[in-house]
Amino acid sequence: MDIEAPGETYDAVIVGAGFSGLYMLHKLRGMGLSARIYEAGTGVGGTWYWNRYPGARVDIESQEYSYSFSPELDEEWIWSERYATQPELLRYLNHVADRFDLRADIQLQTRVAAAHFDEGSNRWAITTNRAETITARHCIMATGCLSVMNEPAFPGADSFEGPSWHTGRWPREGVDFKGQRVAVIGTGSSAIQSIPHIAAEAAHVTIFQRTPNFSVPAHNGPIDPAVAKDWADNRAVRRAEARETGFGIRGVGQTERLAGEASADEQRAAYEERWAIGGFALLGAFADITADLSANQTAVDFVGSKIRSIVKDPVTAEKLTPRTFPIGSKRLCVDTGYYDTFNRDNVSLVDLVDEPIEAIVPTGVRTASATYEADAIVYAIGFDAMTGALGKIDIQGRGGATLRDAWAAGPRTYLGLMVAGFPNLFVVTGPGSPSVLCNMAVAIEQHVEWISDCIAWMGQRQLGTIEATDAAQDEWVAHVNEVAEPTIFPLANSWYMGANVPGKPRVFMPYIGGFPVYRDKCNEVAANGYEGFTVSSDAR
Ligand code: N01
């Protein structure tokens, strides 16, 4: 494709102004390069711009879920709660945009529709929904892992007479549920966080559950002053500790002990201790919970006993108890009062295993057994995760080959960073990298720094292109599968597997080998002159 009458031209175009895009822009500008972000929203913040549903908050402790690249930023920003709310996170990201003076290079309300690589000029032509075409040497997809909604494909959805919302596209002005009968479809993290808030306000909430989920208490509250002081005094050390853990999170507190080495009483005591800490700590109680099914079952049984102790109606408790997948094989939910909510008089649970949804009707939700009247519907049905955002853009690499075709049987990348046949196209936290199995803040910083180092290396050598070789990519994809295969992760119908979107290939997408192993591999590749990549000189 020849680029005719190109508009603006940059060293790099960045797609998305969330955690990844903001840091990427800051980094490239610091290298003296020209870069511009194109962002569909009316503001910066990515996930934290879109997901405004009631109760939305991070499930990793606030200090850990933040940038580490600027000690000054770290020192001046004081988090108010153990798990920051969506408004606080959005304020933080806006502060970052202002503090580093990023806004001049961010174009909002602009959706990137296409990105085509031009082999004549070794540049990307990026087309937006405003019919602009921008050219850039590098195209960096900072499009997020959970940014494209799983659309409600229920028959009759358009016939519903009341309002309906997807948790991932919540209205900025909020929703008043007072006096409303609300149907909530889905019981993932978004539902589990929002249901207690909706139930506190609405006349009645009917929850439609297809698969019960595991949830652990957040024990959220104001940040413990002792924790805040420790963090302030030892920030660099604590950050470094997090980067040496498999999931990039200190709070898991992984032990070396195996579940089988503990008696039943000791197991119970370990889980009780972790339950009292809250959050992901439960999964760190034994080293083999996510590796061994019998170890995993001990944690499954413990959470089941907790559900039965909280939920007063035994039939409801039974329906809420997960039995069909290992704990941790879907992202563990972290809640505030979720199970308790089922003790309220204005909350009822519909088990879709017994009575599947047949249709949305003008007055509510019809299942195989009954019609449940509702004034409003909340779709908490998740995302087309990890590949959804890239699939929405018409991305064409060498020879006009499309990314959609290249990934038809599931995503293929080298290190989750680049795709063979798509030179100078970088993906931040792409499939094949730890991404969603890691503290995203840690994963994003590592990727942004690797990408900027790579671009700097190319600049020093006056290289025109870099791209992954097929061989390196094949080997990496095989490795990603090989490390996932013996774990519990492929056993669930999770969004990690693409199983929540009808027709999506069933492939375990993130890299489960652990963040430190992955980072060391990326560093080694770079140190060896970008092993597994081919480059071309910049003859133009
Ligand atoms: O989405 P989900 P989410 N009919 O895919 C159900 C992050 N996050 O938005 O399990 C009926 O987890 C589906 O049922 P099933 C976090 O990483 C973080 O809640 O497929 N039901 C499931 O119950 C999280 O994992 C936070 O059988 C249908 C639910 O909808 C990720 O985002 C907060 C259905 C979807 O759950 C996604 O979470 C929120 C259908 N046709 C999100 N289709 C934090 O705490 C789907 N479902 C930081």
Boltz pocket constraint, residues with backbone or C-beta under 6 A from the ligand:
constraints:
  - pocket:
      binder: B
      contacts: [[A, 57], [A, 58], [A, 59], [A, 60], [A, 146], [A, 150], [A, 167], [A, 185], [A, 186], [A, 187], [A, 188], [A, 189], [A, 190], [A, 191], [A, 193], [A, 208], [A, 209], [A, 210], [A, 211], [A, 331], [A, 334], [A, 352], [A, 357], [A, 380], [A, 381], [A, 382], [A, 383], [A, 436], [A, 493], [A, 495], [A, 499], [A, 500]]
      max_distance: 6.0
